[in-house]
Amino acid sequence: MGLTKTQINYLENKLDRAVSDKVDKFRQELGEGKSSDKVIADRLQSGEIKLLPSKEILKKIREKTSNNSYYYNTNLYVNELISDEDREKIEAEVRSRDKKINDYSDKLYKAKTNALDKIVLEGVDVETALAELDNIK
């Protein structure tokens, strides 16, 4: 039995929704949506990391005001208020989390393509093809 273009498009959209739902669930499990600034703020609040001493913060402010004298507003960013070691550690964690999400997403999209191929080319039923997405870890 051949599928019409409309049926193939519907199946593809259904698989896209399933992949999108799985990726969203995975993101939530890993805590995605938290930028490094948010993680820094959370860890400062919990006491896991400490702010730089006030002398170092004042030094950074002086450097910024002397280097950028034509700006009226001198901004310090959250990641400038903690040690370089803490900042690098947090940024590495955020990059690692983002890489895991991207890798998982790539695996799901490949599985989606394989499932669609099986449905259209081999005549496999939709549930069997969708079960392939559940096998992705």
Secondary structure, DSSP 8 states (H G I E B T S, - for coil): ----HHHHHHHHHHHHHHHHHHHHHHHHHHTTT--HHHHHHHHHHHTSS----HHHHHHHHHHHHHHTTT-S-----GGGSS-HHHHHHHHHHHHHHHHHHHHHHHHHHHHHHHHHHIIIII---HHHHHHHHHT--
